């Protein structure tokens, strides 16, 4: 039955696990294939062409596995390719993008900061998103090179990640922002650190739960909810499976098998 087919989720690495967590909470009966493309990470400093090529390979694999929906749990990949793939395939695609709309509801002074990768901030999709809301708020974009790499390595509370965050947060503080949008799924894993370094004076917007809610709505609309009594997750990695396994344990405190993704 099509309802019991898997959902494909991918990211350039383990950042998409923040989305996966919420999906499992909302949709515990679903079967999921999660691909961490960390052998080609980070996407955030790669060209759009590279991101498109890798995304095509992964999506072709998902199609070969008969998935019923695909979640692009990566801001950079969403910005680069989601519209193209929505036109190319009939199955539902759920993407992620910086949560400017919920940030508008939270801001008090109208100054919103966006922390994201350089590639996301340079994308046409991001510029169109900013233009849509430019009459309502001042949007201050902050590229965060190196941040996703640190999180990918499991370095969530080290001197280096503190140093990088201090640079990026100071730059945003100088813009008088009162709300920060986490524009990369990796950043969800250091949300507590960002909150601590801003003395809890800044509101943080993390869209991971909203993505899971959107997937739930789409599956219901398409009548694709699973009839299975229990769900499962298969983890694949294009990088070191042992490193990915260790990072998943470090981030989620679960011990899982990780299979190689050699494409």
C-alpha positions in Angstrom: 0.0 0.0 0.0 1.3 3.5 -0.9 0.4 4.8 2.6 3.0 2.5 4.2 5.8 3.5 1.9 8.7 5.5 3.4 9.2 9.2 3.7 12.6 10.4 2.4 14.5 13.1 4.4 17.9 14.5 3.5 20.3 17.1 4.6 24.0 17.9 3.9 24.7 16.2 7.2 23.1 15.7 10.6 21.4 19.1 10.8 18.2 17.6 9.4 17.9 15.4 12.5 16.4 18.4 14.3 13.5 18.2 11.8 13.4 14.4 12.0 12.9 14.5 15.8 9.7 16.6 15.4 8.5 14.4 12.5 8.9 11.3 14.7 7.0 12.9 17.5 4.1 13.9 15.3 4.1 10.9 13.0 5.4 8.0 15.0 3.8 5.4 12.6 5.8 6.5 9.6 8.7 4.7 8.0 11.6 7.1 7.2 14.8 7.0 5.2 17.2 9.7 6.4 20.3 10.5 4.2 23.1 12.6 5.7 25.2 13.7 2.7 28.1 14.5 4.9 30.6 13.1 2.4 29.8 16.3 0.4 29.1 18.7 3.2 28.7 21.4 4.0 26.3 22.6 1.3 26.4 26.1 2.6 29.7 27.0 1.0 29.1 25.0 -2.2 27.9 26.3 -5.6 24.2 26.0 -6.5 25.2 23.6 -9.2 27.0 21.3 -6.8 24.0 21.3 -4.4 21.6 20.6 -7.3 23.8 17.7 -8.5 23.9 16.1 -5.1 20.2 16.7 -4.4 19.4 15.0 -7.8 21.4 11.9 -6.9 19.6 11.6 -3.5 16.2 12.2 -4.9 16.7 9.7 -7.6 17.6 7.2 -4.9 14.5 8.0 -2.9 12.4 7.6 -6.1 14.0 4.2 -6.6 12.9 3.3 -3.1 9.3 4.2 -3.8 9.0 7.0 -1.2 5.7 8.8 -0.9 7.0 12.2 0.1 10.4 13.9 0.4 11.5 16.4 3.1 14.5 18.6 2.1 15.7 19.3 5.7 18.3 21.8 4.5 17.8 25.5 3.9 20.5 25.7 1.3 19.2 22.8 -0.7 15.6 24.0 -0.4 16.6 27.4 -1.7 18.5 25.9 -4.6 16.3 23.2 -5.9 12.8 22.6 -4.4 10.8 24.4 -7.1 12.6 22.5 -9.8 11.9 19.2 -8.3 8.2 20.1 -7.5 7.8 20.6 -11.3 9.7 17.4 -12.2 8.0 14.9 -9.8 4.4 14.4 -8.7 5.1 13.4 -5.1 5.0 16.0 -2.3 8.2 17.9 -1.5 8.4 19.7 1.9 11.2 22.2 2.2 12.6 24.6 4.9 13.1 28.3 4.7 14.0 31.0 7.3 11.0 31.7 9.5 10.5 35.4 8.7 6.7 35.3 9.1 6.7 33.9 12.6 9.5 36.3 13.5 7.3 39.2 12.5 4.8 38.1 15.0 7.5 38.0 17.7 9.5 41.2 17.1 8.9 44.2 19.2 11.1 46.7 17.4 10.8 45.5 13.8 14.5 44.4 13.5 15.0 40.7 12.7 18.3 38.9 12.3 18.7 35.9 10.0 21.5 33.5 10.8 22.2 31.2 7.7 24.8 29.9 5.4 26.3 32.1 2.7 24.6 30.1 -0.1 21.2 30.3 1.5 21.6 34.1 1.8 22.7 34.5 -1.8 19.8 32.5 -3.2 17.0 34.0 -5.3 14.5 32.2 -3.1 15.8 34.0 0.0 15.9 37.4 -1.7 12.3 36.9 -2.8 11.3 36.0 0.7 13.0 39.1 2.2 11.3 41.3 -0.5 7.9 39.9 0.4 8.2 41.1 4.0 10.5 44.2 3.5 7.7 46.6 4.1 6.9 45.2 7.5 10.3 44.7 9.1 14.0 45.4 8.8 15.8 42.1 7.9 19.4 41.8 8.8 21.2 38.8 7.2 24.2 37.2 8.9 26.2 34.6 7.1 27.7 32.1 9.6 30.6 30.3 7.8 32.1 27.4 9.8 29.1 27.1 12.2 27.5 24.1 10.5 30.9 22.4 10.2 31.4 22.6 14.0 27.9 21.2 14.7 28.5 18.4 12.1 31.6 17.4 14.1 29.5 17.3 17.3 31.3 20.4 18.7 28.3 22.0 20.5 30.0 23.8 23.3 33.7 24.4 22.5 35.9 27.5 22.5 35.8 27.6 18.7 32.0 27.5 18.5 31.8 30.2 21.2 34.3 32.3 19.2 32.2 32.0 16.0 29.0 32.7 17.7 30.4 35.8 19.4 31.4 37.2 16.1 28.0 36.6 14.4 25.9 37.6 17.4 27.9 40.8 18.0 27.3 41.7 14.4 23.6 41.3 14.8 23.5 43.0 18.1 25.0 46.1 16.4 21.9 46.1 14.2 19.6 46.3 17.3 17.8 43.1 16.5 15.4 41.6 19.1 14.6 38.4 17.2 16.8 35.9 15.5 15.7 33.4 12.9 17.7 30.2 12.8 18.1 29.8 9.0 20.0 26.4 9.0 18.7 23.2 10.5 22.1 22.6 12.1 21.6 25.6 14.3 18.8 24.0 16.2 21.3 22.0 18.1 23.0 25.1 19.5 19.8 27.0 20.2 20.4 26.8 24.0 23.9 28.2 23.5 22.7 31.1 21.4 20.0 31.9 24.0 22.5 31.8 26.8 25.0 34.1 24.9 22.2 36.6 24.3 21.2 36.6 28.0 17.7 35.4 27.0 17.0 38.9 25.7 16.6 37.8 22.1 13.6 35.7 20.8 14.7 32.7 18.7 12.7 31.3 15.8 13.3 27.7 14.9 11.0 26.2 12.2 11.8 22.5 12.8 8.4 21.8 14.4 6.6 23.8 11.7 8.1 21.7 9.0 6.9 18.5 10.7 3.4 20.1 11.0 3.4 20.9 7.3 4.4 17.3 6.4 1.6 16.0 8.6 -0.9 18.3 6.8 0.3 17.3 3.4 0.2 13.6 4.1 -3.4 14.0 5.4 -4.5 16.0 2.4 -3.0 13.5 0.0 -4.4 10.6 2.1 -0.9 9.2 2.5 -0.8 8.7 6.3 0.7 5.4 7.3 -1.5 2.5 8.4 1.4 0.8 10.2 1.2 0.3 13.9 4.9 1.3 14.4 7.4 3.4 12.5 11.1 3.1 11.8 14.1 5.1 10.6 16.8 3.9 8.3 20.0 6.1 8.5 22.4 6.4 5.5 25.6 8.5 5.2 27.8 9.4 2.3 30.6 10.1 4.7 32.1 8.0 7.5 29.3 5.9 8.9 31.1 5.5 12.2 31.5 9.3 12.5 27.8 9.8 11.6 26.8 7.2 14.1 28.8 8.8 16.8 27.4 12.3 16.0 23.9 11.0 16.1 24.5 9.5 19.5 26.1 12.8 20.7 23.2 14.9 19.4 20.2 12.6 20.1 21.5 10.1 22.7 20.4 7.2 20.5 22.5 4.3 19.3 21.6 3.6 15.6 23.0 1.6 12.7 24.2 3.8 9.8 24.4 2.4 6.4 26.8 3.7 3.6 25.3 5.8 0.9 27.8 5.4 -1.9 26.2 7.3 -4.7 
